[in-house]
Amino acid sequence: MSDNGADTVTPMRELVAEELRVLLARRRMSASHLARKLGMTQSYLARRMSGDTAFDVDDLARIAEVLGVTVLDLIPSTKVRPNNR
């Protein structure tokens, strides 16, 4: 329960970006190195890594392939409650 009584829900794009940042940190890989391996610009990836813009599923599939993980590894394991109950 929050102090003001309102529940806040973190957008999924921010949660996915955080998962990717954690995975990159564990692998000691920079976002710029990942961008080069993916053939995308650093600014394109940076907008998504900040959570400002959502990754699309094709991006997630390419990232998972480059990192040797599944797409599900890029999705947060916590349950996300929909905004409409």
C-alpha positions, 0 to 999 in steps of 0.5 A: 500500500502506498502513502497516497493510496494510489498504485503506481505501475511501472511501464513494461518498456522500463522494466524490460530496459532495466532487465537488459541493463542488468544483463549487460552489466553482468556480462560486462558489455556496454550498450555501445558494444551491443549496438554495434553488434546489432547494427543499430545506432547508439542513439536508437538503442539508448532511447530504448535502454532508458525506457523512453521508447519501447523495444519492439519484438524484433529488437528483442529477438535480435538482442536475445540472439546476440546475447545468447539468451531467450527473449523471455530472459529479457522480460522481467520475472515479476508479475505485472498487474494490468492497469485495468482491473 
